[in-house]
Amino acid sequence: MTRVTRVAPMLLRGRISAGHGLIDLIGVAAFTVSSWLLFTVLAGLNVFIRRQDAPPNAFVTAVGLDPSVSGATLLAWTLIAACASVLLVVPVLTLGAAAARIGALGRDQRLSTLRLLGVTGAQVVRLSTLETMLTALVGAVLGLAVYLVSLPAWAAIRFQATPLSAAEMLLPIGAIAGIIGLVVVLAGLSSITGLMRLQISPLGVARRAPRPAMKVWRFVALPVLVVAWLVGAPLVIQSQTLIVSVTVILVVLAVFMGVINLFGPWVLQLLGRILSRSGRPAVLLAGRRLLADPKGTWRSVSGLAFVGFTGGALTALPDLGSAATDPLSRILAEDLQTGTYLTLAIAFVVAAASTLLNQASAVLDHRQELHQLGNLGVPESLHHRTRLVEVVVPAAFASLGSGGLAVYFFGVLQQSEPSQFGSLAFLGTLVVGIALVWAAGEACRPLVRSAVAGTGPRPD
Amino acid sequence: MNELQHPVRTDQPENRVASTALGTPPTGDGWGRALSARGISKSFGDVLALDRVSLDIPAGQSVSVMGPSGSGKSTLLHCLAGILRPDAGDVSLGDEPVSLSSDAARSRLRLRQMGFVFQDGQLLPELPALENVALPLLLLGRPRAESLGRAADWLSRLGLSGMEKRRPGELSGGQAHRVAIARAMVASPAVVLADEPTGALDQATGAEVMRVLTAATRNVGASLVVVTHDAKVAAWCERHVEIVDGQVFNDAMGQGDLR
């Protein structure tokens, strides 16, 4: 252990015991949520992989297949579960990364003080990264505890005509250790990238020059999408077997996701430009904040976009379960519905946690400015209105926009049978999810109030 | 006026390094070194903050740097400390270059040879007073027990016994500044640099802080550079340098009559 890293545990312990490390506590909470969800999502995927080898009796009885044949059929579930896991793992890890970066960014004063005392720039990065990794470790262990405690609750969810059991959802020890390690290492890497955006001098911390605006070339992703769709759509329609059909849909979805990921931040930037031309102060401020970091905003809502798109596609796709006489298709359709709602719920929890993390740290970062604005007579309600626009617009854009895009594209496949997957129910779920994200933003209201009044807690 | 140099003093009174209640002679390798700036200039964009400033500060001397806002006095302090690198000229501590070395080397030099007392104290809010003071020693790789022991010793010398476990938020302004002084002194620096050290304090507390600061540095033979706009604060120092428009406008020995 080097001289500098030897000091890290002392600083972390000091902050926690002093109750000063509000950002650390928020960070620990974010790591707890992200680790819990990561354990859960990967445990879910593990269930489908294991069921391939040992198909559940209820499923075999229902579809009436030979167990060896069922195993091959169950590959479709595994592929879909893998796809859903990728959709969720990215935003879940992004949440952890955001916690790491915010932890690193929120310690301006102490970082510059350490530089003043003679700690080099590289040592400050190492020290701060180690602290963030310790925070991540604490969060990951708490997340593990929540995951273990919540295991019995999964019995309420049925896949393949069989409830999930706590034993099935329990990951092997090696996987648990691996996930904790992954969370901690990624937190460290995110902390380093966050700190690289800062110029930490003994006289203070300044952000490096803002990144240049995203170019319009991202827009060319759209023609790529159209071409991909022209190729993919006939394959989806023509495919006869379940596995081929599911595989093609997954590949097409993956292409869509990639394009949405390119296109989304650029559209958010555009949205920011439009909002920032408003004459209403709250909208103008929200637009400017959106414009300042459209990629960061996109990262916190990208999960909603992906899941919204998948859900939208499922509402428009031909109904796999329409043939009521075919139990296999009926079970798959039911599971798709359950899986989509589950994925959507997790995506909204991630988005709400990201919103809470971003908003709380923004308030703590700007508490002095908020207090000064309050002294100047700026009403507190302006901050609340700004937050409303800042939080709800990207979440609504990501989920409803991508959902609508999916309905539009996949609508061409709509056959005479209406989907069991209710469009209204799905829309309702999206609205509830957006409300959840809004509520997460509103949870910062007391923090804003105390910052404006000048009684807010210090982040460091 | 920047050519008006104060001669390097060689008549360091022996009693200034005698062991007293406020300090013992330093054992660090920086003790007895003179801080020297040779023709340093520094610009920020089009603004010339320092214009060919030269200054020699002998070991153990206390110097006030005064001047109106924007005169360049803080920039001078930051260049002397190696926080900023001058565009031209060089700064050295003894025979060790300050300004020419890398940022990492300058950081190490600050850690080993310099102590700082700034206006807002610059204490880490999460650490109790004892650990705040011990921090430079821990960063230097000293054992924890030894570091905490020396920190407790310095807190005691500065009249803060019993406050070791208090965090900065639980201390008065004057007490927090004394903790900052203890931290600046604990690693036996060759030079202590103070930027408006009493700026946030009332007059009586500010005077008390200056009394403690000058006594502590004097008794360990460390140089002291105090940037201030307050003549009453400057009066605690032996020598007074006035900076105007980035140049040394005046450089004179004072009475140090408040010491």
Interface residues (C-beta under 8 A of the other chain):
Chain A: R3 V4 R6 V7 M10 L11 G14 R15 S17 A18 H20 G21 Q109 R110 T113 L114 R115 L116 L117 G118 V119 T120 G121 A122 Q123 S201 P202 L203 R458 D460
Chain B: H78 A81 I83 L84 D103 A104 S107 R108 L109 R110 L111 R112 M114 F116 F118 Q122 L123 L124 P125 E126 L127 P128 E131 L135 P136 L138 L139 L140 G141 R167 G169 R183
